[in-house]
Amino acid sequence: GVGAKAALVDPGFVTSPKSHGGVYELTGDNALTRLGDNVSHSEDEYNPKNSFIPLCFFFCSRALALSIVPGMSSYDSTSRHVSHMAWRIRSANGDIFSDRRFNHTLQVKYGMGIVVKSPTYATDVFRFYNAVAGFLLRLDSDQLKTMPEHLVSDACAVLDFASDHTTGLLSGIDFGNSFRLTVKLLSKDCAKFVRNYNLRASLGDILHDVFLPGDGSHRNDIPNSVICDPLSGGRPYLVSDKMCQDTLAPSLLLLYGEVETTGFYEKSSHRVKIAALLKYLWDSPEHKSAFRKIAEDQESFITFANGIINDMNDKFAGVMEKLPAIRTVQLQMANPQEWAAISEEERETILERHEENERSVENTLKLCDTVLKMLGFLNTDKAIRDMFLLPDMCPRLANMLLFVLTKLVGSRGLDLKVDNPEKYNFRPKEMLQNVCVVFSSFADANTFQAACAKSGYYTPDLLSKSVKTCRKLGLLVGESMDLFEKLEGKVEEAAKTLGDDEEIYEDAPDEFLDPLMSEFMIDPVILPTSNNVVDRATIQQHLLNDPTDPFNRKPLSIDDVVPAEELKEKMKAWLDAKRAAKGQN
């Protein structure tokens, strides 16, 4: 049977030049990238039980990599090109049916589809790549490292194509091995050697596009026979698979940071999908223990948390500036006389900029909305909420939340208007609600109150206006509304205390000030690589982007720093004395 033959596929084939005849070269112009680094030709003699089956298996995978896989990619890009051409023609008030270039491109698409969407061919390809996944699952780490990377990337490309274009052909085909391999390769153990972040991002996309059950916020046309495991009573693989229960939640947090380098638009798309997967796992009791473990891995969690805060800081301001530009072009195009008065060359320039703005806003607002919702559900857990209250995290969280408030409430962002706002994922009231839910979840924490008071974005008027807007629009109710309302007064009190302390800090000895930020240190630590003392929050933020000592560029990690206990006690005694003296005066 098929299973017995698959068991005869020997992994040594791809590191045996005599067997593969140069098809799976490791060096030179024809070298094929492997899953792991530093792979070399095997010094052991390749002596499989059956030499014909491995040859067929690996040559078939290479043939598909050079035929249907790029064919599917070409069909996909041609489909997008057809849609784009239709949009451009309609924007210019043209007729797509009389446009020769459009109809030629459409014919090319249909011709390509005859091959790549052929039911018999496509279903055989799907079954083959599930067999590939089964083969890779039985390899140990050393063997897995030697495998050609395209085995995995091609499997992802085929499933991605199927989820977009041929969902009906997936019914009745077993994809259990594909799911299990995806979870395994995303795990922290495999992350140590599978370092291609684009490949790892594709694995995350497959979990979302193929295996995530549909709900009100996520449409999935994939048949249940693909999403669910028949051996677990028809429950989704995402909740029934044991390895998934143990490893996927922390793997996704790790992946959220890793996709940073995948490209501007790609990164946003990947992170929206990762967040949707995390929400599904969060709502599943089977994954609760894994989420509890997340809070125990402080370094990984802080990397993830800084990633989601950076997303909001980097993108939200820009997108709120592009919405008025989109509105301006919409009004121009809606006025035929004004639009016709513009030269064709200028119209082309305006449309190009408009398309770029639309694409940017659509992707960015979706990510921003997702980030705020993710902060909302994650912080219902006390252990995770406590992580966000750490000295190096809390100020950044407060800054980000207040910054969003300034754009939505302080800059009249709620009053911005565009045609078809749903197209751009522009739902300002919903976004304000999500921000205020996060505020209310931290409202009782003194650390958060102080961080808000210290933020450069804080003004008493901003919080007061936000509270009134929330109450007027009914965005928060019950305890959440009460907590948010009380936060306003608590932050004012904290601001007064901080103002008093600032006066005290003015004559603080230099040894109490962070040498990089010139601020009074909260948690001084010694950098063993240079013997300099800095605030923990300062060095932790620096090490997120640069793993070296800022004073001499020597390698450094947060685990290396040493608490400056003696200095901290000296600072506390000085501060207590100053406060006591001020109280007497």
FENCORCOR-V133695 format. One line per field, one symbol per residue. ss: DSSP state (2 for helix, 1 for strand, 0 for the rest). psi: psi as a letter, one per 40 degrees, with the letter a starting at -180 (. if undefined). burial: I if it has 16 or more other C-alpha atoms within 10 Angstrom, else O. A space follows every 10 residues. Layout:
ss=???
psi=???
burial=???
This chain:
ss=0222220000 2222202222 0000000000 0001000000 0000000000 2222222222 2222200222 2222222222 2222222222 2000022202 2222222222 2222220022 2222222222 2222222000 2222200102 2222222222 2222202222 0000022222 2222220222 2000002222 2222222222 2000100100 0002222112 2200112222 0222222222 2222222222 2002222222 2222222222 2200222222 2222000222 2222222222 2222222222 2222222222 2222022222 2002222222 2222222222 2222222222 2222222200 0222222200 2222222222 2222222222 0022200000 2222000222 2222222222 2200022222 2222000002 2222222222 2220000222 2222222222 2222222222 2222200002 2210000001 0001111000 0111122222 2222200100 0000100222 0110222222 2222222222 22220
psi=idddddeehh eedeegddde fedfieiade ihhidiifhi iheihhgidh dddddddddd dddddecddd dddddddddd dddddddddd defihddehd dddddddddd dddddeehdd dddddddddd dddddddeii dddddeihdd dddddddddd dddddfddee hehhfddddd dddddeiddd dddgehdddd dddddddddd ehiiadehhh ehideddihd effeiidded hddddddddd dddddddded eeiddddddd dddddddddd ddehddeddd ddddedgddd dddddddddd dddddddddd dddddddddd dddegddddd ehiddddddd dddddddddd dddddddddd ddddddddee hddddddeei dedddddddd dddddddddd efddeihiif dddefggddd dddddddddd dedehddddd dddeieehid dddddddddd ddefdiibdd dddddddddd dddddddddd ddddddfiid eeihedefih idghihhdee eihiiddddd ddedehfihe deeihiided ihhgdddddd dddddddddd dddd.
burial=OOOOOIOIII IIIIIIIOII OOOIIIOOOO OIIIIIOOIO OOOOOIOOOO OOIIIOIIOO IIOIIOOIII IIIIIIOIIO IIOOIIOIOO OOOOOIOOOO OIOOIIOOIO OIIOOIIOOO OIIOIIIIII IIIIIIIOOO OOOIIIIIII IIIIIIIIII IIIOIIIOII OOOIIIIIII IIIIIIIIOI IOIIOOIIII IIIIIIIIII IIIIOOOOOI OIIIIIIIIO OOOOIIIIII IOOIIIIIII IIIIIIIIII OIOOOOIIII IIIIIIIIII IIOOOIIOOI IOOIIOOOOO IIIIIIIIIO IIIOIIOOII OIIOOIIOIO OOIOOOOOIO OOOOOOIOOO IOOIOOIIOI IIIIIIIIII IIIIIIIIIO OOIIIOIIIO IIIIIIIIII IIIIIIIIII OOIOOOOIOO OOOIIIOIIO IIIIIIIIII IIIOIOIIII IIIIIOIIIO OIIOOIIOII OOOOIIOOOI IOIIIOIIOI IIOIIOOIOO OOOOIOOIOO OIIIIOOOII IIIIIIIOIO OOIIIIIIII IOIIOOIIII OOOOOIOIOO IOIIOOIIOO IOOOIOOOOO OOOOO
